[in-house]
Amino acid sequence: MTVAEELPAVPEEAVTAAGPENSEEEPIEQRKNGLYPGVSDELAENMKSGWADTELHDLQPVAQAEQTAARRSALSARFPGERLVIPAGNLKTRSNDTEYAFRASVEYAYLTGNQTEDGVLVLEPTADGHKATIYLLPRSDRENGEFWLSGQGELWVGRRHSLTEAEKLYGIPASDVRELADQLREATGPVRVVRGYDAGVEAALTDKVTAERDEQLRVFLSEARLVKDEFEIGELQKAVDSTVRGFEDVVKVLDKAEATSERYIEGTFFLRARVEGNDVGYGSICAAGPHACTLHWVRNDGPVRSGDLLLLDAGVETHTYYTADVTRTLPVNGRYSEIQKKVYDAVYEAQEAGIAAVKPGAKYRDFHDAAQRVLTEKLVEWGLVEGPVERVLELGLQRRWTLHGTGHMLGMDVHDCAAARVETYVDGTLEPGMCLTVEPGLYFQADDLTVPEEYRGIGVRIEDDILVTEDGNRNLSDGLPRCSDEVEAWMAGLKGSQG
């Protein structure tokens, strides 16, 4: 990349990205160790002119504009007479003067479709509801030099949409976000803000909001996402379909992973995620051998060996932030050993029971309970824990090897709707449009002396993304085989196709 230290110096009279009215307060500063000592008056004047008009005039609304409008209407109805402030968030420093790739807050993206940093959605109360305004940074100022002198100017990080363009894209009146803090400080009446994303916005509202009331706003927006609309279901299916192709990519390069490490698997899947989507939806778990027993193994720096299992837990995130979350446990050499198959088939049987329990009107906990019962029966049958089964379940003794819950809601977050109330989520009832994972597992740690040696170091998880339908469920990720025989045939077919 071009080093940021190459930014030229700025003359004292130059104004800033914060606007002419604030030029004396926040000058665009020269980077320490910059190679240029300053900007001549002639160069500054030259850079102001000679640029074509690049305004975009034929923009169409984003694909989810109709849905985001409906979501804002529901939010307005829930909090009448209150000003609601939902920030996108700001860039976060990775190291020195480089930033992490920006991802807008889920609440903001869900309500606007916009994904740019520093954006803020404000719903201002009116007599018959709310007036929505999206506050954004406008195009970089060419008159004051910000577009080429600021580290976040458009010549450095790319063109931004103008406010007029943003209004066309998102169907919301747009204003300059640099004016928002003053407006919020002067605001009267009840206000709620989604916390944790924009410290400047929160500071402007510090004497107007309470943690309890703000949490109610966050909870409402989390619960609003429990039932997906048709647009969201379509995006989830896109994410899953790309993920299926990413798993196929991995199987085709397992020989290269054996020659290198788990990182070859991570990089292979990431390529698919970046080509077809926005990113991976979470850190890919590429766990070979005993690493499969570490639930969130994301170091991905271990060896990949023939004869071991590979637990691959990964998901592509679409350009609209919807993510898949799929796991398969694959034999690196294409064939399960006898003990690997025994454990795998038990997990598969448990997942079958869990998926069968996903249907409208069922309790959310039902699929977890069904899968845990099957796994417990297997553990008792194998003599790894003393029965009867009911006793083991009552005491939770199976959890030494099953470890985690059997699933979670899925959507714009891999663990979606996490702020929802317990009574509407874990203790709630399934409805058509909900999407969740079913992912039982068995994990026998390499140092677990309570199990026979042949089990140690084997970790198996099978995970699919399940949509609740009117008459039952639909497995969005059924493009990937699940039962052991089909997995082996699928892997052989992919490797054979390469030849």
PyMOL commands that set and color helices and strands:
alter all, ss='L'
color gray80, all
select helices_A, chain A and resi 4-6+20-22+41-46+65-78+106-112+146-149+154-157+163-170+177-185+199-204+211-224+230-252+254-259+262-276+289-293+338-356+366-381+389-395+399-402+453-455+484-498
alter helices_A, ss='H'
color red, helices_A
select strands_A, chain A and resi 83-87+93-95+98-99+120-126+129-136+174-176+191-193+279-280+285-288+309-314+316-317+326-331+435-438+441-443+459-461+464-469+472-475
alter strands_A, ss='S'
color yellow, strands_A
deselect
rebuild
show_as cartoon
